[in-house]
Amino acid sequence: MNADKFKQDVSDIFNHTSAPLTLDFGCATHQGLVRENNEDSYLLMRFGRSLEKLATNLDQQLLGQNYSLTCYGMLVADGLGGMAAGEVASSLALSKLIELVLETSDWVLAPKRNRDFKTILQRMTQRFFQIDKLLKEEADREDTLAGMGTTLTVAGILGTELVIGHIGDSRAYLLRETSFRQLTTDHTLAQALIDAGVASFDDPATRSMRHVLTAAIGSLDERVEPEVQRFSLSGGDQLLLCTDGLTEMVEDDLIASVLREANTAQVACQNLIDLALGAGGTDNTTVVLARLT
């Protein structure tokens, strides 16, 4: 290989960054005006890998000053079950997921090839089933936790790439310019009827079944797999994760309007919580927002 070409290739590697976008984050949660406790759990995290040159006698073109990969995780879970079981389920799901991630020795932080994304999505699917197994084992050991479960929506921002894993009726939305769309599919009886073509979204009977889950962590089997997807992100995008305490109280158009008008991600999150409370606040409400600029 030509020496100059080798130097340029190595320099490109060590000066690479996976996060050229600037991110503004916000998050908020509220137990609502009816529920006695908050069974929602959320987590916002930053993770990565870095290498910084301290001293060397190598050619400056051969080795750059640093190598840095910075990624972000957004997680939302809405617990199900009597008494404190829902709160236990949602918090266990998030803490177990982090434990599984930390146990993974070869993190894929800068996916370039299709096989990289395949690895990420396969691992996410596997981790959902591992969390499901943990919740079932805990419920079997403790009578007060019998029947517990949780929704789980996870978003990983890897530079300009987005990966999502999802089970339940919490949601992930993407606002891009004039488009506001739901990235996840509700695992509910209402959505199943709509997908089968036997009901429409506006049917009263359908609306009454929007709370009936067809899949959740804690009740998975071989017939149900988590929804795992990948997307590309652009500057100006806003990624919202939320529990159904928001979407049951506030229409999508109004949610999108709040995201467009708020000065910061945190202000947007608080405004969404206030709207849900103003509409009755019948459920726990949690929102996590990332703005890419």
N, C-alpha and C positions, 0 to 999 in steps of 0.2 A: 504494500500500500504506500502511496506517496506520503512523505513525511508531513508536508503541509496539510494534506487532506486529513491525515490522522489527527493532527493537532486540532483542526477545526471541528472534527467529529467529537473529540473528547471535550473540547471547550463547550460545545453546544449542550452536551449531556450535563456537565457540572454547573451550567448557568440556567438550567431548565427550572421553571416553576410551574406547578400544576394549578395555581390559583391566580390567574391574571385579573380576575374580577374582584372588586371591593364589595364586601358584604356587610349589610346592616341588619342586625337581628333584634327581634322582640319576642316576648312571651308573657302570657298571663293566664291565670286560672281562678275560678270562683266556684264555690259549692252551690251557688244558686239560691233562690229564695224559698225553696220547698224542701230540698234534701237536708238531712241532718249532718252529713259528712261528705267529703269530697273523695270520690272513688277514681277520679282522673289522676294520671301521672304523666309528667312530661320530662324530657331531658334534651338539652342543647349542649353539644360538645364540639371541641376542636381537637383534631388529632393529626399526626403527620410523621415525617421523618426528615432529618437534616444532617448535613455534613459541612463543617466549617474548617477551612484551611487555617492552621495556626502557624506553621513554618514549613518551608520546603526550599530545595535548590532546583526544582524543576522549572522548565520554561513557563513563563506566565501564560502563554497561549495554551499550554498543555493542560494546565489545571486552573480552573476558575476559582474565585474566592469562596464560593459556597454552593451547596446543592440543597434545595429545600422543597419539600412537598407539604402543603397544608390542605387539609380536608375538613369537612364539617358533617356532623350528624344531627338530625332532628327526629325525635321520637315522641309519639303520643299514644297513650293507652287509656281506655275507658273500661274500668272494672265492672264485673257482673257478679251478683250473688247477694245473699242476705247478710245482714249485720255488717261486719267489717271485711267480709270475704272479698268483695269487689276491690276494696282498697289494697288488700294484700295481693290479689291477683295482678293488678296493674303495676304495682311497685316491684313485685317479683319478676315480672316479664322484662321490665327494663333493666333491672340489675343483673339478671341472668344473661341477657343479650350482651351487656358490656363484658361480663366474665368470659363468655364464649369468644368475643372478639379479641380480648387480651390473650387468650390461649392459642390464638392463631399465629403461627410463627412467620408466615410469609404473606404479609398484607399486600394487597394489590391497590396501590394508591394512585397510580398514573396509568390507567387502562388505555392501551393503544390499539390492540387487536381484538377481534371478535371473541377469541378464546379467553381474553382477560375478562371481558364482560360476562361470558358464560360462567367462568369461575366465580365471580362475585355473586351472580344471581343464584347459582347452585348453592353456594354457602349460605346465602340469606334464606333460601327455602329450607335447608337443613337446620339452621338455627331456629327457625319458627317451630319446627317439629320437636327440637330439643327442649325449647321453652314449654311447649305444650305438654311434653312428658313430665317435666318438673312440676307443673301445676297439678297434673293428675296425681302424682305421687304425694304432694303436699295435702291435697284434698282427701286422699285415702288415709293419711296418717292422722288428720285432725278433723273431727266430726263437724266442728263449727265452720270449716272451710268447704264442706261438701257442696258440689255444684258450682264452685267458683270458676270464673273465666274472665277473659278480657279481650277487647279489640286491641289491635296493634298495627300502627302505621309508622313506618320507618323510612326516612329519606337520607341518602348519603350524597353529599355534594363533593365530587372529586374533580376539582378544577372547573371545567365547563360541562362536565358530565353529571347526570343525575340518575341515581338508582333508587327504586322504591320497592319496598316490601309491604304487604297489606293483608289484613284479615279483619272483617267486621264492618261496622258502619261509621267509624271515624273516617275522615277524608283528607285527601291531598288535592289542592287546587293550584293551578298555575295562571297567573295574570301576565299576559304579554301584550303590550299596547292595548288594543281595543278588545282583545280576546280574553275571556275568563272561563276556564274549563276545568272540570273535575277530572283528575288523573286516575283516581281509584274508582272501583266499582263497589257499591254497597252489597254486602252479603246479608241481605234481608229477604223475607218472604215477599215483600212488596216488589223489590227489584226482580226477583225470580218470576213473578207474575207478569211484570212488564216485559222482561226478556222473552218470555214464552208467547207474548202477543195476546194474552187473554185479559189484559187490563192496561189502563193508561195511568200516567203519573197523577192526574187530577181526580181519578175516581176516589170517592170517599172511602170505599172498602180498601183500596190500595194504601191510602194514607194511614189507615188504622193498623196496617201491618208493617209499617216502616220500622217499628221497634222490635219486630220478631226476627231475631238473627238466625241465619242458616249456617253460619260458621263463626267460630271464635277460638282464640287460644284457650285450651283447657277442654275442648270437645272436638278436636280434629281427628280424622281417621284417613284411611288410604283413599277415600273417595274425594277428599277435599284437600286442595293444595293452596298455599298462599299465592296471592297475586304478586308477581315480581316483574318489574319493567325497567327500562332504561330510556332516558330522554337526553337531549342536548339543551343546554342553557345559554342564554344570551344576556348581554348587558341590558338592564331595565326590567328584567323578569322579577316577579315576586312569587315566592313559593310559600303557600299557607298549609299548615297541618292543623286540624281541629277535630274536636269531638262533636257528637251530634247535639250536644247542648247548644251549640251555636247554630247549626244548620236547621234544627227544628224550630228555632225562634226567629231567625233572620234569613230573608230570601237572598239568593245568590247575587242578584243585581245590586242589592244594598251592600253586601259584603265587598263586592268589586269596587263600588263607589268609595267606600271607606279606605280601601287600599290605595286607590288613586289619589285621594285628597289629603291623607295624613302626611305630616312632615317627616316623621320617623317611623321605623318599624314598631317601636315600643308604643308610640301614640296610637298607631293603627290597632294594635292588639288590645289596648285598654278601651278604645272606642268600640271595638267589636264586643267585648265583654259587657260594656254598658248597654249596648243595644239588646243583647240577649236578656239582660236583667230587666230592661225597660219593657220587653215583650212578655214578661212573666217569669223568666228565670226558673223554669220548671225542672231543670236538670243541671248537673255539674257542667261547667263550660271551660274548655281549655283551648288556647290558640298559640301556635308558634309560627313565627313569620321570618322569612329571609328575603331581603331585598338585594339584588345584584346590580351594581352600578359600574 
